[in-house]
Amino acid sequence: MYNFAYSKPATLAEGAKILAGDMEAKALAGGQTFVPVLKQRLNKPSVVVDLAGLNLAGIKRVGNSIEIGAMTTHAEVAASPEVKQAFPALAELAGNIGDRQVRYCGTIGGSLANNDPSACYPAAALALDAVIRTNTRDIPAADFFQGLFTTALEPGEIITAVTFVPPERAAYAKFANPASRYAMVGVFVAKTTAGARVGVTGAGQNGVFRHTAMEQALDKSFTPAALDGVPTDEDLMNADIHGSAAYRAHLVGVMAKRAVQAMV
């Protein structure tokens, strides 16, 4: 690691002030991506702002929504009775992130703020247009994700909570890298009062995206067979040592069908 200062603010306003006043300052949530990046000297922050003391964890029902505090761990989401009852697909998604160590340290807010192109939560958030709440505003997921590792967050802006409106039915199917457990392709499919929603992570060159062609097909017939022949553009897919663009395009269709099958 490079040398850096460390701050553990006692209030949200204090943390936001530090981050807003120093463009090289970085926030630390669960640290499951940030700490390895520091160890590999891929980032050189002037100060690391630890969010652990800001009381941002917790899960509650708010009307017909589920509100999850930004510092809530994946394990807490997976085990939450409120989430299991109202939104079982999200509990299952959280319970299959990484390994046990990652799930007990990693947080939903940290995952969304980092916007790793292979993270699981963004697929659910985008598919359901979750609301990402910060210390200054509410951001719809459709506006929040802006490309690989890029979000709408401004300097000094800290995620405080995420709000989901549970769908009628939903399921998430992931083809995981066997080493990292990140999604090579993950597809979140939901049936809502407004129609079908499909969020895809791990595959796109520009990160998480909605698959509108699949949504239109499922609106006509919410069955796995409805997805037969629905194309996924290879030119928009990521390619790396783990899989070609063509392979990922194929996996999008396979994972989407598995998600739909899990609901019918």
Buried (B, 14 or more C-beta within 10 A) or exposed (E): EEEBEEBBBEEBEBBBBBBBEBEEBBBBBBBBBBBEBBEEEEBEBBBBBBBBEBEBBBBEEEEEBBBBBBBBBBBBBBBBEBBBEBBBBBBBBBBBBBEEEBBEBBBBBBBBBBBBBBBBBBBBBBBBBBBBBBBEEEBEBEEBBEEBEEBBBEEBBBBBBBBBBBBEBBBBBBBBBEEEBBBBBBBBBBBBEEEBBBBBBBBBBEBBBBBEBBBBBBBEEBBBEBBEEBEBEBEBBBEEEBBBBEBBBBBBBBBBBBBBBBBE
